[in-house]
Amino acid sequence: MLQGKSAIITGGVRGIGKAIAAEFCKNGSDVLLCYRSNDEQAQKTAAELSQHGTRVELLKGDVADPKTAKEAVARAKDLFGKVDILVNNAGITRDKLLMRMSAEDFTDVISANLNGSFYFLSEASKAMIKQRSGRIINLSSVAGVKGNPAQVNYSASKAGVIGMTMSAAKELGRRGITVNAIAPGFIDTDMTAVMTDDQKAKIAEAISLGRTGKPEDIAKTALFLASDSASYITGQTICVDGGLTM
């Protein structure tokens, strides 16, 4: 599905980002994985994904720094000759009740989740405009669709991603570039591993399908949006949540 394509994936060495990278590599895409701090995990992921036969490259940097986006796009163009796909996946949480949330808690999350997505969107779109083609996939969240207690910062950042997705889709459509968002529900990742089985069971009760999701559920949606099969879909937010937001 992605033979001959190249992709930049932020937060690409673990969790949902790693699952997306795996799907892309299995389907023929070269990938540049951006990560912030875990060198050991990054090297391990790169070694695993390289077994699929495509090129897997790493770039260490903080998405909240606009220089990282510039470096990522420049390196992808140098390594692969082009940038076909961008997946804005990197993000952080600083969950606290509103009355206890500091200004720093709020701005740190906005800087990483919203500003970081903008920096990569801006840089990648410049390359894609010259190519007159591209696929941009932004990771939002059901928290950005319906809100969540103790996540005013996270919900605001992910709601902002949805608005940014729609605006960018309107700007870039005539250049052959699609821009879509995925809003995951409750997905089993390192972030949710700290929860007890009872807590997970209670959340599953609120999900129409009666179970939590897997990173692969998000990855397969990203693969579809990155492929030619989704060439007439843009400006959309797809909730991959088992029916949680209904």
Beta strands, then each sheet from edge to edge (+ up, - down):
strand 1: 6-10
strand 2: 30-35
strand 3: 56-60
strand 4: 85-88
strand 5: 134-139
strand 6: 177-184
strand 7: 237-240
sheet 1: 3+ 2+ 1+ 4+ 5+ 6+ 7+
end
